[in-house]
Amino acid sequence: MQKMPQWADVVLIPLISLLLAALLSALVILAIGENPWAALKLMVDGSMGSTYAWGYTLYYATNFIFTGLAVAIAIHARLFNIGGEGQAMLGGLGVALIALYIPWPHWTLALLGGAVGAALFGAAWALIPAWLQAKRGSHIVITTIMFNFIAAALLNYLLIGALKPSGSMEPATGRFPEATHLPTFQDMFSTAETALFRGAPVNVSFFVALIACVAVWALIWRTRLGYEIRAFGQSESAAKYAGISPTRIIVVTMLISGGLAGMMAINNVMGEAERLVLNAVEGAGFIGIAVALMGRSHPFGVLLAALLFGFLYQGGAELALWTSIPRELIVVIQALVILFTGALDNMVRMPLEAMFLRLRPAPKPARKTEPAE
Amino acid sequence: MDFLTLLQVLDTTIRLATPLLLACLAGLFSERAGIFDIGLEGKMLASAFLTAAVAAASGSVLIGTLAGIGAALALSGVHGLASITFRGNQLISGVAINFLAAGLTVVVAQSWFGQGGRTPQLSGNARFETIDLPLAAEMRDIPILGPIYAELISGHTLLVYVGMLAVPLTWWVLFRTRFGLRLRAVGENPAAVDTAGVSVVGLRFAAVAICGLLTGLAGAYLSTGLQAGFVKDMTAGRGYIALAALIFAKWRPWYALGACLLFGFLQAIALRPDVIEGTLGFEVGVQLLDALPYILTVVILAGFVGRAIPPRAGGEPYVKER
């Protein structure tokens, strides 16, 4: 049945897709009259050349781990959650309310409270699309897209209205109190002599993201619920026959997915901005799609893909700073990664499978004789 | 609200509804043939940019529009390749196309014009001129009907009339021609079409190409009719509103016209908060008006106001049994 070895499926196909995307991006850079090799060097330097650069790369990666996991777990139930953007926006709202209106004694408790608030708000925003998919059969992709726009309008409304401190002109909440400020890597790893990660926004949420990776892995492959989610994703009718309720799986999966997307807010809202601003998510919800596809919906793959996109994001910012290449080049690369790993998967897969099939016939007869001995 | 203000708002409604309508009909052809297309936004954006760029360079809006249609067709080709030839996930392909257009337009615009991701302002022949229908000036003095004809119906650009004519044309093609029957069949039951000896792949590519043509027109209208030049992200979610209108219209051309006019009206009155307050007597948040098309679509999807049932084979690649 298996047309090619597992390592090819897990490593080779994403790698080839990534190379194709990189090649096309290089062509785009060439076409606008810049040197792709110089651009790459600049990106590597700017995103990994110093602890400061790493601090930004890891900060972005933290966002993408959360949104990537959110998309990945939904994919296991064959649901395409394109609403990570809106869910992360609502997560930001949850964090803001909790940080502003509850007097926290210490940042550890505030982080816990913020994470719970972010997850609850994100999950709540995924609940209606999930319920509509489960009960009314309306397509979750369409409803989650609609909810992205509704979330943007809602936040817009709140940030120029109820949540804006009086006298302020900016559409943002007031600053969060001191006790909710999360320690950054600079606070954690710098010694008296050497300041590491100086001024970079990466903070303790990165470790929460790593824990989330492990938790999602355990959930998907080591729990009954995870089994049910995967079974449902493989075959809805078989899952139904086995007594798994589709409604329950759709709703629970989307709640977890929305919660994970929402939890991104502890990084960008609580950890970095320390207040809620307009458009705080900056497209990270959509990058989650690319990250999940690239990482083959496996938490470890998501982690690697998130680091890759953190590198691209920070490297892209450096490119925009030092060359005439605009930041939007990253959006092009992101699109190409989604295209090749998601939609044109078969274009890479079919020739590879054919190649492995051609390579295989030789050892086959040898294996057949073994049991006879 | 007096009569003249009403006419003004309705006039804006028609102008704002046109790109929605063209994109909505584009989605209609594609989805009726079983190819989901959430890449409407990206195709409009690509076309809006290339139309404006070529119109600025050549000084002719028609050449620009052709280039814009070419850009949209190229992206349609990518979508077709991914979702028909390689049987990939149509939704993911659409997402990729949206990002591709959002990124490439700015990168290329910056490289060509160096104005921070916009094209130069267009004027003269590089834009679509408004067309005064015959007798518009003479009929203006007739009460009620005169202003309606002169203000509301006359005096739009070519693509507005193209959009309006596209509605009966779409209806005719889909419901009165053999091609339309086959196109709808391929969205409901491709195996039956295949059994009848008609190419599923060919029909679906044709539908995707029509979708590219119409989104190309929608994009061209955005940058040369509605506005004078391309700016970054100028579609501003219109592709998704068109998608919402398509569901609202339950995949039918005349209803699509109604849905697009309704959503266009919501956009038009959002520009006139004074009129809303004067008519309703209280203030309505602009954000609520922005979100209303999406909220209405969710309500429709929830099935509270009649069910919206998509074409049955939508979103599924067709695999011939061997």
Interface residues (C-beta under 8 A of the other chain):
Chain A: V28 A31 I32 G33 F80 I82 I128 L132 R136 S138 H139 V141 I142 T143 I145 M146 F147 F149 I150 A153 L154 N156 Y157 F286 I289 L293 S324 I325 P326 E328 L329 I330 V331 V332 I333 Q334 A335 L336 I338 L339 G342 A343 L344 D345 N346 M347 M350
Chain B: I38 V78 L81 A82 S83 F86 R87 G88 N89 Q90 L91 I92 S93 V95 A96 I97 N98 F99 L100 A102 G103 L104 V106 V107 V108 Q110 S111 G114 G117 G237 Y240 L243 A244 I247 G285 Q287 L288 D290 A291 Y294 I295 T297 V298 L301 A302 G303 A308 P310
